[in-house]
Amino acid sequence: MSAAYGMAGVLLVVVATVLIGVLGVRISRTTSDFYVASRTVTPLRNASAIGGEYLSAASFLGIAGLILAYGADMLWLPVGWTGGYLVLLVLVSAPLRRSGAYTLPDFAEARLESMAVRRVASVLVVLISWLYLLPQFQSAGLVLRTVTGAPVWTGGVLVAVVVAVNVWVGGMRSVTLVQAFQYWMKLTALSVPLIFLLLAWRYDGAPGLTTETPPRFDDRTTVAVGTAVTVDVAAPVQVVVDGRLDGRAYEDVPLTLNPGRHHLDQDASVTFPAGAAVPHVTGEPVTTDREWALPLHGREHSLYATYSLILATFLGTMGLPHVLVRFYTNPDGRAARRTTVMVLSLLGAFYLFPALYGVLGRLYTPELLMTGRADAVVLTLPGRLIGGVGGDLLGALVTGGAVAAFLSTSSGITVSVAGVLAQDILRGGVRSFRAATLLALAVPLGLAIAARSLAVADVVGLAFAVAASTFCPLLVLGVWWRRLTVPGALAGLVTGGLLAGTAVIVTIAAGPPDGFVGAMLAEPAAWTVPIAFAVMIAVSWCTPGRVPRGVARMMVRLHTPESLDVDRGTWRPKRV
């Protein structure tokens, strides 16, 4: 895809986002408009907005990239991300709406009558949200670099600036309009090119994944490496190298790559002959087509990793701050439930497509397995299969959809973080919300520029694990168990946060070690979630005298339909 077409796709989405955001400015006047759109969002619009913010870079790019690299095991990601809304629907969506709170820390304080619990919840909201924003900015850099050759940091800066403008001027009402548009933009950007890709695949003879060997280059292929990467070579191969390889500089020099590990610096390129095996990034599995298509073959300790991933995605959804805040924008609990049902339909429709991109990528873009950026498969396929002006136009559409994914998810997360920072640090108000917006974006943008590049869906999976290990126990027990105490909630939040947070820090900073310990750190939910629940329950049993005095009234409020007109005034935190 030419840079001109790519930039056109990016600019069109950015301009549309800003213009729709300006529409929200004209109707955003009050604090309630900025935080929860005055609780007047209809179920369909809210469901579209939830789909817009929930379908992040991990959904648009990451799933296809992980399926390309790991195969059938990664199909659990879209299943879990969709199924998580079913758990949310059954357990907490309507009670959360009835709580009358603006943010998740508001709910924590209202339920437990404790500023200490509120402060811990506020810290966790900010940390989880920043962890979720990190891959959005990194992926934006990947997209702009892929389509224009721009430095990696420019994509993150572009997304941060556009999000800051929309959130700063219009708050939740602007963000809702933008995200509803961006859901349908993303659905179109994936589905329309896929129709042409499948037609091209059919015209090519509909090749299947039937070989008993790992991926090979069908033709003489030059692979450009955008970021420094270490690859494993299985057999000697004659190549032409341009750039730095294993610490030495080459300029179109023929040489033999011997079996073993080789390090390619940024912007190096290697030309492989037809029939050569595709080197894989160190740590990624080398599988035959048959192994790739079967579950539990993609990763070490894949059985544990799969079940831990399922647990994180199913339970982590309800603990994501930018998801929960959406249920405060519905007019009542019935609308919140209807919204959740619609979200399940919208997500199910969207998630049909990334898996097909991953399969086509295995057939036509296997070289991405050695670049360390399998996430780029969605962007690469239109130019590879179709080419010409048609390929450029479809590539521009996909690029626009990817930018919409970064913008919509980043907007929702920014609103959540800004709401918490404004209320708990800057003492509320529209002016505080706007100042908090800049802080909410600056920290993860700096981390994205400084941190090592990671697979986007892997980082988002870690955010889900932290959310499942902290807010999931608090919400489930807070909504359904009247004996939850302040010490129990604090102990569970701190324990789950520390355990899952440690796993995240190790994985991001240095990568998990080998063996089962490494698998436990890369997918921590299977052990951190049960421990967090157990600690929260055990400490509550041991401190029965610390049950909040107003628990009976709060439980009635959470579980009584709005039609009975129980005291539904918007809850306000007590400042002590």
N, C-alpha and C positions, 0 to 999 in steps of 0.2 A: 504494500500500500504506500502510495506517495505521501510525503509529508504534508502537501497542500490539502489533500482530502482528509487526512487525519486531523489537521488543525481546524478544518472547516467543521468537522463533527464535534470537536471539543467546544469551539466558539458558539455554535448554535445551541448546544445544551446549556452552556454558561449564560448566554443572553436570555434564553427562555426562563431559566431558573431565576435570574434577577428580576425579569419583568413580572413573573408570577408573584415573586416575593414582594414587589412594590404594591401589587394589588392588596396583599395582606396588610401593608402599612396603612392603607386608607381606612381599614376597619379595626385596627388594633389601637386601643386608647387606654384601657385600664390594666391594672396589674393582673387581673384574672385573664384578660386577653393574652398577655405575654406568657403566663405560666400554663394555662389549661384551655385557651381559646374560649373562655367563659362557659365551658361545659355545654356547648351547643353543636358539637360536630355530629353529623348524622352517621349511622352505622356504615353505609357504603363508602362515604368519603373517609371515615376514620379507618376502615379496613384497607382501603387503597393506600392511605398514608402509612399505616403500619407495614403493609407490604413493601412500600417504598423504602422505609428506613430499615426494615429487618433484612431485606435482600441486599446485603452489603457486598463489598469486594470479594468476600469469601464465597458468597453464593454466585456472583456473576463470573468471577474468574477462578476462584480457588477450587471449587468442586471439580470443574473440568480438569484443572491441572493435577489434582490429587488422583483422580480416576485415571488419567494418563500415566501417572507414575506408579500407582499402587493397585489399580484394578478394582475388582468388585467389592473389596472391603470398604471402600470409600462411599459406596451407595448408602451406607447407614447415615452419612451426614445429612443429606436432604430429608431422609425419613425422620431422623431425630429432630431436626430443626422444624419440621412441620408438626410432628407428633407432640412436640413440646407445647404447642398451642392447645392441643386437646387436654393435656394435664392442666394448663393454665385455665382453660374454660371450666373444667370440672371443679377445681379446687379454690381458685382465688379471684377470678375476674370480677364477678358481681360484688362480693364482699369488699374488694378494694375500692370499687366505685362508691359504695355506700359509706366508706370510712370518712369521706369528705376532705381528705388530705390533698395537698398539692404535690408532694414528693414522697418518695419512699421513707426518708428520715422522718417526715411528718407522721406517716402511719406508725412507724416504730415508736415514736414518742407518745402518740395518742393511745396506742394499745397498751404500752407498759408504763406510761406516766413517768418517764425517766429521761432527763437530759443526757445522761451518760450513754444510754443506748442510742439516743439520737446522734450524738457526736461520733460514735463508732460507725453507725450506719452511714453517716455523711462521708466519713473517710473512705469507706468501702465503695460507695457510689462513685466517688471521684476516681479511685484507683482502677475499678473495673472499667469505667468509661474511658479512661486514658489508655488502658490496655487494648480496648476495642478500637480506639481511634488510631493507634499506632499502625496497624496494617492497612487502614484506609489511606493514610498519607503515603506509606511506602508503595502501595499498589498504584496510586495516582502517578508517582514517579516512574514506575515501570511502564505504565501506559504511554505517558508522554515521551519517554525515552524510546519506546518501541516504534511509535508512529512518527516522531519528529527528530529523534537523536538528541533531544535537549538533556541537560544534566538532570540526574535523578531527583534532586531536591526541588526542582521547579514545579513538578506535579503536586507535591504536598503543599507548597506555598500557594499555588493557584486555588486548590480546594479550600484551604484555610481562609483565604481572603473572601471567596464567594460565600462560604458558610457564615463568616463573621458579618458580612453585610446583611444577609437575609435575617439572621437571628437577631442582630443588633437593632435593626430598624422595625421588625415586625413580630418577633417572639413566636410563640406557638401557633398563632393564627396564620402567619406567613408560612411557617414551616409546614403546617398541615396542607395548605394548598400546593406548595412545591412538591412535597413527598407524594401526594396523590397523583399528580402529573407524572412524577418520575417512576412510579410503579409501572404505569402503562407504557412509558417510554422504554423501560428495561425489558418488559415482556416483548414488545415489538422488536427491540434491537437484538434479542436472541432468536426469536421465532422466525422472522422473515429471512435473515441470512441462512438459517438452518434449512429452510425449504430448498434453497438453491444449492446448498452444500450436499443435501441428500440426492438431489437430481444429478449433480456432478458425480457423486459416488456411484449412482446407478449407471450413468453413462460410461463410467470407467470399468464397468463389468461387475460392480458390486462385490469387490474383494472382501474376504472375511478374515478373521483372526484365527488361522488354522495351523500356523507353522509350529514346529516343536523346537524352535531356536529363539533366542532373544532377538530384539529388533535389530535390523540391519539397514544400511543405506541402499536404496534401490538404484540410485544414480550417483554420479560424482557430486559431492555436496560440500559446500563451504559453510562451516558453522562459526558464527560470530558470537563471542562471549561478552555480554554487556557488563558483568561484574566478575570479580575474581572468583575462581572456582577450582576445586580439586576433584579430579575424575579418576576412575579406575579403568584401566585398559586390560582386557582379558587375553589378547593375543597380539603378537607383533603386527604392525600395520604401517605401510608407507604413506606419509602425509606431507602436506606443504604447510608450513607454519609462518604466520605473519604476526609478530608481536612477541611478548615475553612468555616463554615456556620454561618452567622449572628454574626460574631466576636468570635465564639468559635471553637476550634479545635476538630475534630473527626477522628477516625481511624476505618473505616469499622463498624460504629455504626448504628444499626437500630433505626429509629425515625419517628415521624409523622410530616409532613409538614402541618401546618395549613393554611387556606386561608389567603391571604395577600401578602405583599412583603417580599422577602428574598434575602439576599446578599451573593453571593458566591465569595470567593477570588480566585486569580489566581491558576490554577492547581488543583482545587477541582474537585471531581467527585461525581455524585449522581446516584444511581441505582434505576430505576423505575420498578414497576410491569407491566405486560401486561395489556392493557386496560386503563392505567392511562392517564389523559389528559396531553398534553405537556405544561408545563409552558412557557410563552412568556416573552421575555425581556420587561421590563417596558417601556411603550410608543409605543410598536408595537401592531397593531390591532389583536384581537382574532376573527377570522371569521370562519364560516362554509365553506364547500367546495363551496356551491352555492354562498355565498356572495363573496368568494375569486375570483370566476370566472367572476363575474359581475363588470363592471366599476363603479367607484364612491362609492365603499364600503370600500376601504382599509384604508383611512386616514381621520382625522378630517378636515372639510372644503375641501373635496377632489375636488369639482368642481373648486374652486379658484386655488388650488394647481396644478390641471391638466392643466388648461389654462396658468398659469404662467410658468409651466414647458415647455409647447409647445413653448411659446414665447421665453424663454431663449435658448432652443436648436435650434430653427429655426434661430434666429438672432445672437446668441452667436458664431456660427461656424465661421462667417466671421470676428469676432473680436479676434479669437485665434491666437496669434503671430506665433506659430509653424505651423499653417495651412497656413497663408498668405505668409510666406516666401517661401513656395513651388512654388508659382506662379511666383516668380522671377527667378526660375531655368529653366523655359521653354524658348525655343528659340524665341517664338513670341506669340501674343495674341491668334491666332488660335489654337496653341498647348495648350495654357492654357485652352481654352474652351473644347478641346477634352479631356484633362486630367480630367476635372471636370466631364464630361459625363461618362468616364470610372470609376471614383471614385464612382459615384452613383451605377454603376453595381456591383462593387466589394464589397461595403458596404452592398448593398441589399442582396447579396449572403451570406455574413458572418452573418448578423443579423437574418437569419432564425433559427439559432441554439441555442443561449442563452435562448430563451423563452422555448424551449423544455426541456433544463436542469432544468429550474425553475419548470416546471410542474412535471417532474420526481422527483425532490427534494421534492415537496409537498407530493408525494406518499411514497417515500422511505427514506427520511432523515429529518423527521419533527423535530428531536431533535435539529437541527441547529437553530430553532426558539428560543431556550433558551440559546444558547451559545453567542449570540451577534455577531456571525461571519457567517451569512447566505451566505456571499461571498464565503465560502469554499465549496458550494454545487457542483460546477464543479469538484473540486478535490476529493470529497468524493464518488460521485456516482459510478465510475468504480469499486472500491473495494467493495462497498455495493451490487451492482447488479450482478457482475460477479465473483469477488473473484479469488483466486488462482494466478497462474502465468499470466494468461490472464488479470486479473484485475490489477495486478502490472504493466504489460507492457502498458496497456492503461492509467493507472494512471501516469506512467512516461511520456507518450506522452502529456497528458493534462498539467502536470507540466511544461514540456518544453515549451509548448505553452504559458502558463502564464508568464514564465520568458521572453519569446520573447516579450510579450506585454509590460512588464515593460521596457525592454531595448529599444525597438523601440520608444515608446512614450517619454521616458526620453531623448533619444538621440536627437529627434527633438526639444523638448523644450529647451534642453541645448544649441543647436546651436542658437536658437532664442535669448536666454538670453545672451549668450556669444557675439553674434554679436552686441547687443545693448550696453553691458558693454564695449566692446573693442572700439567701435566707440565714445561713448559719455563720457566715463570716462578715458579710457586708450589710447585714440587717435589713434586707428586703427592699422592695420598691423597684420601679422600672429602671431608674438610673443605676442602681446596684446590679440589676440583671444584665444591663449592657456592659458594665465594667467586668462582670464575672465572665461574660462571653469571651472576651479577649484572653483572659487567664485560662479558660477552659481549652482554648485552642493552642496557646503558645507552648505549653509544656509537652503535649504529645507530638507536636510538630518538631520541636527540638530533638526529642527522643528518636523520632522517625529518621531524621537526618543523620543522627550520630550512631544509632544502633545498627548491628549487622542485619543484612537482609534475610528475612525468613519467609517460608511459605505462608501466604496470607491466611488460609483456612486453619493452619496449625496454631497461629497466634489467636485467632478468634476462638478456636476450640479451648484454648487455655483460659480465655475470658469466661467462657461458659462454665468451665470447671470451677473457677473462683466464685462465680455467681451461684452455682449449685451448692457449693460448700458453705455459703454464708446466708444469703437471703432466702434461699429455698427453705431451710429449716425454720428461719424466723417467720416467714409468711405462713407456711403450713401449720406450724404450732400456734402462731399468733392468731390465726383465723379460726382454728378448730379445737384448740386445747386451752381451756380457761385456766389451768394450773401453771402455765408458763410464768416464770418469775423474772425479775430484773437480773439477778445474778446468773440465772440459767441462760437468758438471752445473751448477756455479755460474754459468758464463758464460751458458748457455742459460736458466736460471731468471731471472737478473737482466735479460737482454736482452728476453726475452718479457714479463716483468712490467713493465718500464719502458715498452716500446712500447705494449702493450695498456692499461696503466694511464694513460698520457698521453692516449690516445684517450678513455678513460672520463672522465677529469677534464674534458677539454674539452667533451665531449658533455653531461655533467651540469651543469657550471658555467655554460656560456654557450650550449650548443647548437652543433652542427657548422656550419661555414661552408657557403656555397653551392658548387656545382660538384662535380667528382670528388673533390677533397680532402675535402670534407664527407662524401661517401659513404664514403670510406676510413676516416674517423674514426668514423662512426656504425656501421660494420660492419668492424672491423679484422682479423678472423680470417684473411682471405684472404692477408694479407701478414705478419702477426705470427707465425702458426704456422709457415710455412716458414722464416722467419728464425730462429726459436727452435730448430727442428730442425737447421738448417744450422750454427748457432753451436755447439750442443752436440756435434755430430759432428766439426766441424772442430777445435775446441779439444781434444777427446779424442784425435784423431789426432796432434795436435801435442804431446801430453803422455803418451806411452805408459807412461812410468815411474810415473805416478800411478794406475794401475789398482789398486783395493783388493786387498790380499793374500789376503783370504778370498773372492774372487769365485767361485772354483770351487765351494766348499762352498755358498755362497748360491744359485748357479744350480741346483745339484742340489736344494736344498731347495725352490726355487720350482717346479720342473718334475717332481718325483717325487711320484706319488700317495701320499696318506696311508697307504694300506693296506700300503705297504712299510716303514712305521715308521721312517723317517729321523728324526733328532733334531728333534722338533716342540715342544719346550718353548717357552712364551711368551717371545718376545724381550724383553729389557730394555735400555734405552739405557744406554750407559756415560757416567758423569758425569766430565768432565775440566775 
